[in-house]
Amino acid sequence: MRLGFFTMPLHPVEREWRVTLQEDREAFVLADQLGFHDAFVGEHLTDRAENVTNSFQFLASLIPVTKQIKLGTGTANLSQSHPVLIAAHAAMFDHMSNGRLIFGISPGSLPADAEVLGTLDEDRNKMFVDAINVILETWTREPPYDIDIPGNRWKVSTARMGKPELGYGRLHRPLQQPYPEIVGTVVAPFSKGVIEMGKRDFHPMSANFLLSKWVKTHWPNYEEGKKAVGAHASIDHWRVARTVFVADDDKVAERYGKTDSKSPYRHYYGTIRTKFAWAKRLAVFKDTPDQPDESVTDESVTNKLVIAGTVNRVVDDILALREEVGDFGELVYAGLDWVDAGLAKRSMQLMAEEVMPRVNAAIKSTARKHASVA
């Protein structure tokens, strides 16, 4: 099982923007040094708590200061730009990073972002589908372009002004051919969108703010999509994000990870719960659909979704998670605000150097036992 990193990121609004941006960059550099496989960053335009407005720009600053970690948009919000612009920026980034791009995509879920861009009343899910269809066409077609997909809002052509003898009219392609790995974040229980991801060989990442009982509904739907096109679903392609804090002391883990009023984990889930309540999306936090909204509290959400403890406790909890949801290829560690930079860095270190090796050793041991019985 690989270890990845994902951050929205989400910070207290009173913190200085340049400081939180630098902190988030430090987290990516540390993840690279610790051997994390990949790292994703989210983007929003109008949320004061979430400080990255363009994931490509943020990640580009990390290319020269990281060595091996893959860098993922988490996500590029496809309803917010012309698809040719996104395709060109992604292709350039892939070359600049020597093929380290993972292209994470979504429609862009924040209504305030849509309003400021004038698309609040648009069907942004359709815009998303239209955009990715155009992006893939630009990456796989030869010029001159005449991309006119029925029903698609974007028509792309260089037929009139393309001049091959002058080098005009050809769009750049990614270094990775035919294109980088494409990843979509899955939030809804029993998501139908993940079926479509399976059909198109996009890879799912189950969100860290979804109860594990709902996370396990994602893989069967992904398999369904794969089977529909006669393809095999590889567990290696499924990422499961979780909110984890590892400490050297159980009391510190409980305090910093859950109970302290200044806990970044409590702040994170308190903020998300409040926003989801406003958007009428509390279902992701509920054990049953008919559970009353008022029963979904900051404390209950934090207790259900934060894995906190010393190494042995966290190892046991991750193995229990795997037992509940099934096998998956990558555990994605959620990055939060660094209220205590020392504890935050130590948690990432313990996760990479102690937790994951023990988790993988336990998985291999179980596989050998099953093989010997068979």
Secondary structure by P-SEA (a helix, b strand, c coil): cbbbbbbcccccccccaaaaaaaaaaaaaaaaaacccbbbbbbbccccccccccaaaaaaaaccccccbbbbccccccccccaaaaaaaaaaaaaaacccccccccccccaaaaaaacccccaaaaaaaaaaaaaaaaaccccccccccccccccccccccccccccccbbbbcccccccbbbbbbcccccaaaaaaaaacbbbbccccccaaaaaacaaaaaaaaaaacbbbbcccbbbbbbccccccaaaaaaaaccccccaaaaaaaaaaaaaaaaccccccccccccccccccaaaaaaaccccccaaaaaaaaaaaaaacccccbbbbbbcccccaaaaaaaaaaacccaaaaaaaaaaaaaaaaaaac
